[in-house]
Amino acid sequence: MKKQVDDNSFNRFSAWFDMLIKDHGFLRLCYNNFHKVNHNIYRSNMPTPMRIKKYSEIGIKTIVNLRGVRKDGGWLLENEACKKYNIRLVDFRARSRAAPEKEMIFNAEKLFNEIEYPALIHCKSGADRAGIMCALYMLIYEKEKPEIANKQLSWKYLHVKWAKPGVLDSFVKEYGVEYKKSKQKFMDWVKKKYDPIMLEKNFRSIWWVNRLVDDILKRE
């Protein structure tokens, strides 16, 4: 797959058009949803090349893109900027409207143990996928309690728990119930007791909030 923008004015214009218009990046010019989680981790929405330059200047070594490898201009521009400013770009797929798969959690554990810090985690809006990934980071890497991890899924970051992404809150809270009873370690709970299918069956969102988040705000 092509991993850089072809060096001519039309293709570069097309890449920026993809990012700013088709992917609603013009909204992210006004609000970056950029936050420092701790000394190791930052989170934000989809960054522009200019922001990637700024992040390199504050010492960020790795950017984790939770949207996965894409063929659009935004991904090409991000890849190009990371190479230019000596930041490692890691493409990692996470979902915002489903219970986290066990395989994804195991892959996240491996990722957190391998990447160079400080790191930035981002999705499109910086609300849901960035939130659950930062929550997993707090649970897996920092060994924090579930109530601390759950703070990463907050309205502060534009996360709306009454819509479909609220299943992510239910995931952390379900572990919280088990932790209060038995103090079971998070990864042990994932391996032995966590049932993503049952969690999704039991979760209920509010239909009109889903319309707002999915159809009007165009969240992924």
Secondary structure, 3 states (H helix, E strand, C coil): CCCCCCCCHHHHHHHHHHHHHHCCHHHHCCCCCCEECCCCEEEECCCCHHHHHHHHHCCCCEEEECECCCCCHHHHHHHHHHHHCCCEEEECECCCCCCCCHHHHHHHHHHHHHCCCCEEEECCCCCCHHHHHHHHHHHHCCCCCHHHHHHHCCHHHCCCCCCCCHHHHHHHHHHHHHHHHHCCCHHHHHHHCCCHHHHHHHCCCCHHHHHHHHHHCCCC
